[in-house]
């Protein structure tokens, strides 16, 4: 803009006006500079993982159980399920409880539940668990700008719509459309942000995480749910890959190994709860890991539609590093795609070597060797595994290469290594651990993500252990383990909080008590105060309720055991809190009323 300059005959009030205009212009320039700075920072703002829910083969029902399976070199594969009516035999990795679903908990009728793709069902349950682990009461998000990005592919569940049985009539369309996998989450929880189901085949879930990160950076949402799911309704993928000669003989993925003879397919579901790091720190969230950057690209016109492109994989790795503002030399571990195919693993290794190997070397591995290829959930499975590696500094053994590394990869020349001699500790660069995860789709869509350990000032999961500066904060005592004949403490247990539990039904309430008892048995270090706080503030309170009090030894477990068994106890209070009815205004007839007089209320 042009600002007039005072002339020799300018009057005092004209000079004042011009000076005021100049000051306003300078302030506006400063405001615009600050806005541009914030916009530039938001485009690359780190995103925090504040909660994780997952289920994977091998009985894995939490991130900690996945990390334990990987560190032990465990095998999550099994024979084909006997309860799905498959006219085929073979081996893969399955969620054997995918048929179980508490329909009433989510307000779903039995008829509608019958028509619902199991992928919709397990996603609902896993999203709920992820939010609770994030310390977010799911009901508190109703009407919020929370977005849902879930990777999934059609898995041939149920008959075609025109062949559906009468008891499922009217529900087969919404029950089997892949788009409804994300849409139903938004519907049940009342979320107002975007709800997208993404299908890029094997890379679907990591692409979903990428889209969620970008949406948070653009300010389109304040919280994002991201991940993927795979539950097979038929053995079709096994049959098709066997015809192509790409199926592992025993259903296992020997990622980067000498014995790699094809991929093995599996199932799984994983959901991460994401917030901008600045928001997560301000809200006091527990931070599991920090997404520094990510990228997505396509193979384009490569050697074949389903053939991997080393050039495209190298490009997406470089793009993710650029987005993160991170040098390749600080990345110490890569959770690879690692399908265990004769073609795919060497191509991937070549791309990783061209970027990370030249920068000083990197360790590669893949959780597919433990739980097989979870298809649309494969990327988020790798991300959850990487969260444990980066957060705890423990690199699990690459069981796919237990029989030797692939001879088709020039390991030393590429600067790549694998861990085959048991779990190995990892310190990172200057005490900071940064890892990466890849996921490549048969569609040609590739994704790569850079993950950093939680910042020192953040709360972190107990499984990570507290950094030195946080050790003093752990002041609460653990759940007591009374010794036989131990005397009661001198003071009452009044300083210990009651533990509130609730459920949709009496059976659900008892089930909650049983699960909490099992959790306490596995985690005796938990603080009674922390348990009570989490139960009171991060759980939805349903109609059937109980309050479990500590006994004279300060132990809540006797009351929990009574609740689980359905019997009374001195330390157990039970009741029912039905939702209140809606308020009704009643105006008795006195002759001074008129139609619509209360509408404004």
Secondary structure, DSSP 8 states (H G I E B T S, - for coil): -------TT--HHHHHHHHHHHHHHHHHHHHHHHHHHHHHHHHT--EEEEEEEEEETTTB-SHHHHHHHHHTT----EE--TTS--S---EEB--TTTT---GGGGT--HHHHHHS-HHHHHHHHHHHHHHHHTT--GGGGTTS-EEEEEE------SS-GGG--GGGTTTHHHHH-THHHHHHHHHHHT--S-EEEE--GGGHHHHHHHHHHHHHHTTS-SEEEEEEEE--SSSHHHHHHHHHT-B-TTS---TTBTT--SB-BB-EEEEEEEEEHHHHHHTT-B--EEEEEEEEEE--S-SSTTS--HHHHHHHHHHHHHHHT--GGGEEEEE------TTHHHHHHHHHIIIIITTT-EEEE-THHHH-B-GGGHHHHHHHHHHHHHHHTEE---GGGTT-B-TTS-HHHHTEE---SS-EE---BTTB-EEEEEEE-TTSEEEEEEEE---TTSB--GGG---GGGGGG--S-B-----TT----SS-STTS--EEEEESSHHHHHHHHHHHHHHHHH-TT-BHHHHHHHHHHSS---SEEEEE---TTS--HHHHHHHHHT---TTEEEEE-------------SS---TTTTTT-
